[in-house]
Amino acid sequence: MSDILVENIELKKNKKVSQLKKISSTQSLSSYVKSICDIMRRSNCASALQYVPELTWILFLRILDAQEKREAEEAEALGNSYSPALVSPYRWQDWAAAYSDDPGHPKTPEGLPYGWKRQELFASGDGKLFDFINNELLPYLHGLDIDQQTGQPNPNASRKQRIIGRTMTAAERVRVDSETNLRDILDKVHQLNTDHVDNTHFFTLSQVYEDLLLKMGEKNSDGGQFFTPREVIRAMVLTMKPEPGKTVFDPCCGTGGFLAVAYEYLYKKSGTGLSSTDIDTLKHDTFFGKEKENLVFPIALANLVLHGIDQPNIWHGNTLTNRPTYGALFDSAPATFDYIFTNPPFGGKEGSDAQKRYAFETGSTQVLFVQEMISLLSPQGSCGVVLDEGLLFRTNESAFVETKRKLADECNIWAIVSMPGGVFSTAGAGVKTNLIFFTKGNRTEKIWYYDLSHVKVGKKTPMTLAHFGFDKTGNILHNSKHRLHLLAIG
C-alpha cells in the first residue's frame, strides 16, 4: 500500500472521529472509557495496575490541553498575557489530536491544524510516533520541573509545570505496543472534552476515573493498599462536615480519594455563591496530602486535577521518616491542619529511622500514624481515620497502650464505627476495621460506639451511604433501618 493511500485512509478516519456523537450520560461515558481500556488490555496492558497508569498520563495531558486552551481564551478576553506550561510540539493538540485538512478543523495558536505533528510522524513511517513520545516528549515533560544539571527542583518552573513533571513520572516509556492501537486510544481520549461530553456529565468523568482506580484495588491486586471504598469515604466526610476556609489533610493519601471527596463536598456545599477568591482558596490552599509510593503519587495528582483541584499540594515521600522524595508541591502547607481524613496502611512495619521520631516507638505503621495525626491537628481540629481492630484492643505492647492513652487524654474520641469484616475485601484487604472520629483539645469522656459488623458485605453487595444513615445525596435517612445519627453526636 502506498504512503499516499495510507495517509488518505488516516485522514478519512480522523474526519469520522471528529463527527462522533455527543456522550450524553454517565453510563455512556463509563462505557466509552471502558472501550479505551479494552484497547489497552490487548496492547500489553493486561491488568489494571498496567492500564490505569498508562491511561492516567494520557488522560491528564488531554485535560491539561483543554485547560490551557480555556485559560488562554480567558486571558485574551481580558486583555491579559498568558504563558502556557507547554510549548509546541509537546502539546496534546500538536502530537495527539487527530489531524484533518478540513478548513474548519481547529488550529493551534501558531495557525497549524490540530494534529499536525502526529500527521508528520505518521507520514514519516511506522514507529515514529513511539520514537517521538519516548525520546522527545517524555524527556521534555519529565524535565519541566527538574534542573537537569543538579537533579533538584527547577526554581524557574511554574507550579503547573511542577505538577506536570511529577504526574508524568508515571510514564517512562509508552507501554502500549502497537501504534495503530495507540492512535485509536488517542482518538478516543480526544473526545473526552466539553465539545463531546454534555456539561452536566463532564464532572462525572472524575467518577468514571475512580471506577478505574477501584479496579486497581480489586481482590488479588496490589493496588488495594492504596484504595478506600468511596462510600466509606463519603460517609466519613458527611459525618465530619468540613467547613469552607479550613484546611484538609491526608498523611497517606494513596490515589487522593479523601481529598477528592472532601473537595466535592465543599464545592457543592458552597453552591453558586463562590467568588473568584473563594474558588482560588478552595482549589489551591485547602487540600494537602502526602504519599510514599512512586506508582501512586502521580495517579493521585492526576485524580485531583481531574476532580478540579488543579494545583494539588501533594508531598512525595515517607511521612513517618519525614524524608521527601519530592517536596516542592508542599511548600505552602501549614504546620497543622483543621481536618484529617486518612486510612493508614494495614500491617505496615517501619524501621528505626521512623520510630525514633515518635514518643512511643514501635514498628507498627498505624500506631506511628496515630501519633503523627495528633501532632498535626490544629487545636479543635477533627480527624476521621480507618484503623484495624488490633490497634484498638492490643494491650501486650506499651507503644499501643501509651498511644491510645495519649489519644484519649489529648483528644475527644466521640465515635467509633465497627465495620463489617469484608468491607475492604474488594480492595485487597480482609482486615477487620473501625472508623475512629476524634477532636483535639479535650480529653475523652464518652464514646458513641456503632456496631455494623453484622452487615453482610460482598463484591456485589458493597456498603452504601444508607448503612451509615445517609441517602444518596448525603441527607440523613430518618427512617432508615441502618440509621446511625452520627451527625447528632456533636
C-alpha positions as CSV (number, residue, x, y, z in Angstrom):
1,M,0.0,0.0,0.0
2,S,1.4,3.4,-1.0
3,D,2.1,6.1,1.6
4,I,-0.5,8.3,-0.1
5,L,-3.2,5.7,0.2
6,V,-2.3,5.1,3.9
7,E,-2.4,8.8,4.5
8,N,-5.8,9.2,2.8
9,I,-7.2,6.3,5.0
10,E,-5.9,8.1,8.1
11,L,-7.5,11.4,7.0
12,K,-10.9,9.8,6.4
13,K,-10.7,8.0,9.7
14,N,-9.9,11.3,11.5
15,K,-12.8,13.1,9.9
16,K,-15.0,10.3,11.1
17,V,-13.6,10.7,14.6
18,S,-14.4,14.4,14.6
19,Q,-18.1,13.6,13.8
20,L,-18.7,11.3,16.8
21,K,-22.0,11.9,18.6
22,K,-22.0,13.6,22.0
23,I,-21.6,11.5,25.1
24,S,-24.8,12.3,27.0
25,S,-25.0,10.1,30.1
26,T,-22.8,8.8,32.9
27,Q,-23.4,5.3,31.7
28,S,-22.4,6.0,28.1
29,L,-19.3,7.8,29.4
30,S,-18.3,4.9,31.6
31,S,-18.8,2.5,28.6
32,Y,-16.7,4.8,26.5
33,V,-13.8,4.8,28.9
34,K,-14.1,1.0,29.2
35,S,-13.7,0.8,25.5
36,I,-10.4,2.6,25.8
37,C,-9.3,0.2,28.5
38,D,-10.2,-2.7,26.2
39,I,-7.8,-1.5,23.6
40,M,-5.1,-1.2,26.2
41,R,-5.7,-4.7,27.5
42,R,-5.0,-6.2,24.1
43,S,-1.9,-3.9,23.8
44,N,0.5,-5.1,26.6
45,C,-1.6,-3.6,29.5
46,A,-3.4,-6.8,30.7
47,S,-4.1,-5.7,34.3
48,A,-5.5,-2.6,35.9
49,L,-2.1,-2.0,37.5
50,Q,-0.8,-1.6,34.0
51,Y,-3.5,0.2,32.0
52,V,-4.6,2.6,34.7
53,P,-1.2,4.3,35.0
54,E,-1.0,4.4,31.2
55,L,-4.4,5.9,30.8
56,T,-3.6,8.3,33.6
57,W,-0.9,10.2,31.9
58,I,-2.7,10.2,28.5
59,L,-5.9,11.5,30.0
60,F,-4.0,14.0,32.1
61,L,-2.4,15.5,29.1
62,R,-5.7,15.7,27.3
63,I,-7.4,17.5,30.2
64,L,-4.3,19.8,30.6
65,D,-4.6,20.8,26.9
66,A,-8.2,21.7,27.3
67,Q,-7.5,23.6,30.5
68,E,-4.7,25.6,28.9
69,K,-6.8,26.5,25.9
70,R,-9.6,27.7,28.1
71,E,-7.2,29.8,30.2
72,A,-5.6,31.3,27.1
73,E,-9.0,32.3,25.8
74,E,-10.0,33.9,29.1
75,A,-6.7,35.8,29.3
76,E,-7.2,37.1,25.8
77,A,-10.8,38.2,26.5
78,L,-9.5,40.2,29.5
79,G,-6.6,41.7,27.5
80,N,-4.0,39.8,29.7
81,S,-0.9,38.0,28.6
82,Y,-0.8,34.2,29.0
83,S,2.3,31.9,29.4
84,P,1.4,28.3,28.7
85,A,3.0,25.5,30.6
86,L,3.8,23.5,27.4
87,V,5.1,24.7,24.0
88,S,4.9,23.3,20.5
89,P,5.2,20.4,19.6
90,Y,4.7,19.0,23.0
91,R,1.1,20.0,23.5
92,W,-1.7,17.4,23.0
93,Q,-3.1,19.5,20.2
94,D,0.2,19.0,18.3
95,W,1.1,15.4,18.6
96,A,-2.0,13.5,19.9
97,A,-5.1,15.2,18.4
98,A,-6.4,13.8,15.2
99,Y,-5.4,15.6,12.0
100,S,-7.7,16.9,9.3
101,D,-7.2,19.1,6.2
102,D,-10.8,20.4,6.6
103,P,-10.8,24.2,6.6
104,G,-12.9,24.2,9.8
105,H,-10.5,21.9,11.7
106,P,-9.2,23.6,14.9
107,K,-5.9,25.5,14.7
108,T,-3.1,25.8,17.1
109,P,-2.0,29.4,18.2
110,E,0.6,29.2,15.5
111,G,-2.1,28.6,12.9
112,L,-1.3,24.9,12.2
113,P,-4.1,22.4,12.2
114,Y,-4.6,20.3,15.3
115,G,-2.7,17.0,14.9
116,W,-0.1,18.4,12.5
117,K,2.8,16.8,14.4
118,R,1.0,13.5,14.6
119,Q,0.4,13.6,10.9
120,E,4.0,14.4,10.2
121,L,5.1,11.5,12.3
122,F,2.6,9.2,10.6
123,A,3.9,10.2,7.2
124,S,7.5,9.5,8.3
125,G,6.8,5.8,8.7
126,D,5.9,3.2,11.3
127,G,7.4,3.6,14.8
128,K,8.0,7.3,14.5
129,L,5.1,8.2,17.0
130,F,6.7,5.9,19.6
131,D,10.1,7.4,18.9
132,F,8.8,10.9,19.4
133,I,6.9,10.1,22.6
134,N,9.7,8.0,24.2
135,N,12.7,10.1,23.1
136,E,11.4,13.6,22.9
137,L,8.0,14.2,24.6
138,L,8.5,12.2,27.8
139,P,12.0,13.6,28.5
140,Y,10.7,17.1,27.9
141,L,7.8,16.6,30.3
142,H,10.0,14.9,32.9
143,G,12.4,17.8,32.7
144,L,9.9,20.6,33.2
145,D,10.4,20.7,37.0
146,I,13.8,19.2,37.4
147,D,17.1,21.0,36.8
148,Q,19.0,18.6,34.5
149,Q,22.3,19.7,35.9
150,T,21.6,19.2,39.7
151,G,18.7,16.8,39.6
152,Q,16.9,19.2,42.0
153,P,13.6,21.0,41.5
154,N,14.0,23.7,38.9
155,P,13.5,27.1,40.7
156,N,12.2,28.7,37.5
157,A,9.4,26.1,36.9
158,S,5.9,27.3,37.4
159,R,3.7,25.4,39.8
160,K,1.7,23.9,36.9
161,Q,5.0,22.7,35.3
162,R,5.9,21.0,38.6
163,I,2.6,19.2,38.6
164,I,3.0,18.2,35.0
165,G,6.5,16.9,35.6
166,R,5.6,14.9,38.7
167,T,2.4,13.5,37.1
168,M,4.4,12.3,34.1
169,T,6.7,10.2,36.3
170,A,4.0,7.6,35.8
171,A,5.4,7.1,32.3
172,E,9.0,6.1,31.5
173,R,8.0,4.7,28.1
174,V,4.8,4.0,26.2
175,R,3.5,0.6,27.4
176,V,1.0,0.2,24.6
177,D,2.9,-1.9,22.0
178,S,1.0,-1.0,18.8
179,E,1.0,2.4,17.1
180,T,-2.3,1.6,15.5
181,N,-3.9,0.9,18.9
182,L,-2.2,3.9,20.4
183,R,-3.7,6.2,17.7
184,D,-7.1,4.6,18.4
185,I,-6.6,5.4,22.1
186,L,-5.6,9.0,21.4
187,D,-8.6,9.5,19.2
188,K,-11.0,8.2,21.9
189,V,-9.4,10.2,24.7
190,H,-9.5,13.3,22.5
191,Q,-13.3,13.1,22.5
192,L,-13.3,13.5,26.3
193,N,-13.9,17.2,26.4
194,T,-16.8,19.6,26.7
195,D,-17.4,19.5,23.0
196,H,-18.3,15.8,23.1
197,V,-19.4,15.3,26.7
198,D,-22.5,17.2,28.0
199,N,-21.6,19.8,30.6
200,T,-23.9,18.1,33.0
201,H,-21.9,14.9,32.8
202,F,-18.4,16.2,32.3
203,F,-17.8,16.3,36.1
204,T,-18.6,12.6,36.3
205,L,-15.5,11.9,34.2
206,S,-13.7,12.0,37.5
207,Q,-16.2,9.4,38.9
208,V,-15.5,7.2,35.9
209,Y,-11.8,7.5,36.5
210,E,-12.4,6.5,40.1
211,D,-14.1,3.3,38.8
212,L,-10.8,2.6,37.1
213,L,-8.9,3.2,40.4
214,L,-11.3,0.7,42.1
215,K,-10.1,-1.9,39.6
216,M,-6.6,-1.3,40.9
217,G,-8.0,-2.2,44.3
218,E,-9.8,-5.4,43.4
219,K,-9.0,-8.6,45.2
220,N,-5.6,-10.2,44.4
221,S,-4.4,-6.8,43.2
222,D,-1.5,-5.0,45.0
223,G,-3.4,-1.7,44.3
224,G,-5.8,-2.5,47.1
225,Q,-3.5,-1.0,49.7
226,F,-3.9,2.5,48.1
227,F,-7.7,2.4,47.8
228,T,-10.5,3.1,50.3
229,P,-14.1,2.3,49.2
230,R,-15.7,5.6,48.1
231,E,-18.9,5.2,50.0
232,V,-16.9,4.8,53.2
233,I,-15.0,8.0,52.4
234,R,-18.2,9.9,51.6
235,A,-19.8,8.7,54.9
236,M,-16.7,9.9,56.8
237,V,-16.8,13.3,55.1
238,L,-20.5,13.7,55.7
239,T,-20.0,12.8,59.3
240,M,-17.2,15.3,59.8
241,K,-18.9,18.1,57.8
242,P,-15.7,20.1,56.9
243,E,-16.2,23.9,56.7
244,P,-15.1,26.2,53.9
245,G,-11.9,28.2,54.6
246,K,-10.3,25.4,56.6
247,T,-7.5,23.0,55.7
248,V,-7.9,19.3,54.9
249,F,-5.0,16.8,55.1
250,D,-4.3,13.2,54.4
251,P,-0.9,12.0,55.6
252,C,-1.0,8.8,53.4
253,C,-3.3,9.9,50.6
254,G,-3.0,7.0,48.2
255,T,-4.9,7.9,45.0
256,G,-6.3,11.0,46.7
257,G,-9.8,9.7,47.4
258,F,-10.4,11.5,50.8
259,L,-9.2,14.8,49.3
260,A,-11.3,14.5,46.2
261,V,-14.5,13.7,48.1
262,A,-13.9,16.5,50.6
263,Y,-13.4,18.9,47.6
264,E,-16.7,17.7,46.1
265,Y,-18.5,18.1,49.4
266,L,-17.2,21.7,49.9
267,Y,-17.8,22.7,46.3
268,K,-21.4,21.5,46.4
269,K,-21.9,23.0,49.9
270,S,-20.7,26.4,48.8
271,G,-23.2,26.5,45.9
272,T,-23.0,29.2,43.2
273,G,-22.1,32.0,45.6
274,L,-18.3,31.4,45.4
275,S,-16.2,34.5,44.5
276,S,-13.1,34.0,42.4
277,T,-11.1,34.4,45.6
278,D,-13.1,31.7,47.3
279,I,-12.6,29.3,44.4
280,D,-8.9,30.0,44.4
281,T,-8.7,29.3,48.1
282,L,-10.7,26.1,47.7
283,K,-8.6,24.8,44.8
284,H,-5.1,25.9,45.9
285,D,-5.0,26.4,49.7
286,T,-7.4,23.9,51.2
287,F,-6.3,20.4,50.4
288,F,-2.9,18.8,51.3
289,G,-1.6,15.3,51.2
290,K,1.4,13.0,51.4
291,E,2.1,9.8,49.6
292,K,5.1,7.5,49.6
293,E,4.6,5.1,46.7
294,N,6.2,6.0,43.3
295,L,3.4,4.3,41.4
296,V,0.6,6.1,43.2
297,F,1.9,9.6,43.7
298,P,1.4,10.6,40.0
299,I,-2.0,8.9,39.9
300,A,-3.1,11.0,43.0
301,L,-2.0,14.2,41.2
302,A,-3.9,13.3,38.1
303,N,-7.0,12.2,40.1
304,L,-7.1,15.5,42.0
305,V,-6.6,17.6,38.8
306,L,-9.4,15.7,37.2
307,H,-11.7,16.4,40.1
308,G,-11.0,20.2,39.8
309,I,-8.1,20.7,42.3
310,D,-5.9,22.0,39.5
311,Q,-2.9,22.7,41.8
312,P,-2.6,19.8,44.3
313,N,-0.4,20.2,47.3
314,I,0.9,16.7,47.5
315,W,4.3,15.8,49.1
316,H,6.0,12.7,47.8
317,G,8.0,10.8,50.4
318,N,7.7,8.8,53.6
319,T,5.5,10.7,56.1
320,L,6.8,8.8,59.1
321,T,10.5,9.4,58.4
322,N,9.8,12.9,57.1
323,R,12.2,12.1,54.2
324,P,10.9,13.7,51.0
325,T,11.4,12.2,47.5
326,Y,9.8,15.4,46.1
327,G,8.5,18.2,48.3
328,A,8.2,21.3,46.0
329,L,4.4,21.0,45.7
330,F,4.0,21.2,49.5
331,D,5.8,24.5,50.1
332,S,2.6,26.3,51.1
333,A,1.4,23.7,53.6
334,P,0.6,25.0,57.1
335,A,2.2,23.4,60.2
336,T,-1.1,21.9,61.4
337,F,-4.5,21.2,59.8
338,D,-8.2,21.7,60.7
339,Y,-9.3,18.3,59.3
340,I,-7.5,15.0,58.8
341,F,-9.1,12.1,56.8
342,T,-7.0,9.0,56.3
343,N,-6.6,5.3,56.0
344,P,-3.1,4.3,57.1
345,P,-1.6,1.1,55.6
346,F,-2.7,-2.1,57.4
347,G,0.1,-4.2,58.9
348,G,2.9,-1.9,57.8
349,K,6.3,-2.0,59.6
350,E,8.7,0.9,60.0
351,G,12.4,1.0,60.8
352,S,14.3,2.8,63.5
353,D,14.6,6.0,61.4
354,A,10.8,6.4,61.6
355,Q,10.3,5.1,65.1
356,K,12.8,7.5,66.8
357,R,10.8,10.5,65.7
358,Y,7.9,9.5,68.0
359,A,7.5,9.4,71.8
360,F,6.2,5.8,71.7
361,E,8.5,3.8,69.5
362,T,7.1,0.8,67.6
363,G,7.4,-0.8,64.2
364,S,3.6,-0.6,63.7
365,T,2.8,1.9,60.9
366,Q,-0.7,2.6,62.1
367,V,0.4,3.4,65.7
368,L,3.0,5.8,64.4
369,F,0.4,7.4,62.1
370,V,-1.9,8.0,65.1
371,Q,0.9,9.8,66.9
372,E,1.5,11.8,63.7
373,M,-2.1,12.8,63.3
374,I,-2.4,14.0,66.9
375,S,0.6,16.3,66.4
376,L,-0.6,17.6,63.0
377,L,-4.1,18.5,64.1
378,S,-4.8,22.2,64.9
379,P,-6.4,23.0,68.3
380,Q,-10.1,21.9,68.0
381,G,-9.2,20.2,64.7
382,S,-11.0,16.9,63.9
383,C,-9.9,13.6,62.4
384,G,-11.6,10.6,60.8
385,V,-9.4,7.6,60.4
386,V,-9.7,3.9,59.4
387,L,-7.8,1.7,61.8
388,D,-7.6,-2.1,62.1
389,E,-9.2,-3.6,65.2
390,G,-5.9,-4.9,66.5
391,L,-4.8,-1.4,67.2
392,L,-7.8,-0.7,69.4
393,F,-7.6,-3.8,71.5
394,R,-4.0,-4.9,71.6
395,T,-2.5,-4.5,75.1
396,N,0.7,-6.5,75.0
397,E,2.9,-3.7,73.7
398,S,3.5,-0.5,75.5
399,A,3.5,1.7,72.4
400,F,0.0,0.6,71.6
401,V,-1.3,1.3,75.1
402,E,0.5,4.6,75.5
403,T,-0.5,5.9,72.1
404,K,-4.2,5.1,72.9
405,R,-3.8,6.8,76.3
406,K,-2.4,9.9,74.6
407,L,-5.2,9.9,72.1
408,A,-7.9,9.7,74.9
409,D,-6.2,12.3,77.1
410,E,-5.5,14.9,74.4
411,C,-8.5,14.3,72.1
412,N,-12.2,13.7,72.5
413,I,-12.9,10.4,70.8
414,W,-16.5,10.9,70.0
415,A,-17.4,8.0,67.8
416,I,-16.2,4.5,66.8
417,V,-17.9,2.6,64.0
418,S,-17.1,-1.1,63.9
419,M,-17.1,-2.1,60.2
420,P,-18.0,-5.4,58.6
421,G,-15.2,-7.8,58.1
422,G,-15.4,-7.8,54.3
423,V,-15.7,-4.1,53.6
424,F,-12.2,-3.8,52.4
425,S,-12.1,-7.2,50.7
426,T,-12.6,-5.8,47.2
427,A,-9.6,-3.6,48.0
428,G,-7.3,-6.5,48.7
429,A,-7.7,-6.4,52.5
430,G,-10.0,-8.5,54.6
431,V,-8.8,-6.9,57.9
432,K,-11.5,-6.1,60.5
433,T,-11.6,-2.3,60.7
434,N,-13.1,0.6,62.7
435,L,-13.7,4.2,61.8
436,I,-12.5,6.5,64.6
437,F,-13.6,10.1,64.9
438,F,-11.9,12.5,67.3
439,T,-11.4,16.2,68.0
440,K,-8.2,17.6,69.5
441,G,-8.3,19.8,72.7
442,N,-10.5,18.0,75.3
443,R,-10.0,14.5,76.8
444,T,-12.4,11.7,76.1
445,E,-15.3,11.4,78.4
446,K,-17.8,9.3,76.4
447,I,-17.5,7.3,73.2
448,W,-20.5,6.6,71.0
449,Y,-20.0,3.1,69.6
450,Y,-21.8,1.8,66.5
451,D,-21.6,-1.9,65.5
452,L,-22.0,-2.5,61.8
453,S,-20.2,-5.9,62.0
454,H,-23.4,-7.7,61.3
455,V,-23.8,-6.2,57.8
456,K,-23.1,-8.7,55.0
457,V,-20.7,-7.1,52.6
458,G,-19.5,-8.6,49.3
459,K,-18.4,-7.6,45.8
460,K,-22.0,-7.4,44.6
461,T,-23.3,-6.0,47.9
462,P,-20.9,-3.2,48.9
463,M,-21.5,-0.8,51.7
464,T,-23.6,2.2,50.8
465,L,-24.4,5.5,52.4
466,A,-27.6,4.0,53.7
467,H,-25.6,1.8,56.1
468,F,-24.3,5.0,57.7
469,G,-27.8,6.7,57.8
470,F,-27.5,8.9,54.7
471,D,-29.4,8.9,51.4
472,K,-27.6,9.1,48.1
473,T,-27.4,12.9,48.2
474,G,-25.9,13.0,51.7
475,N,-29.1,13.9,53.7
476,I,-30.0,12.0,56.9
477,L,-32.2,9.0,56.4
478,H,-34.5,9.4,59.4
479,N,-36.4,6.2,58.8
480,S,-33.5,4.1,57.8
481,K,-33.0,0.7,59.5
482,H,-29.3,1.5,59.3
483,R,-29.7,4.9,60.8
484,L,-26.7,5.9,62.9
485,H,-27.3,9.6,63.5
486,L,-23.6,10.3,63.5
487,L,-24.3,13.9,62.9
488,A,-26.1,14.2,66.2
489,I,-23.0,13.3,68.2
490,G,-21.7,16.9,68.2
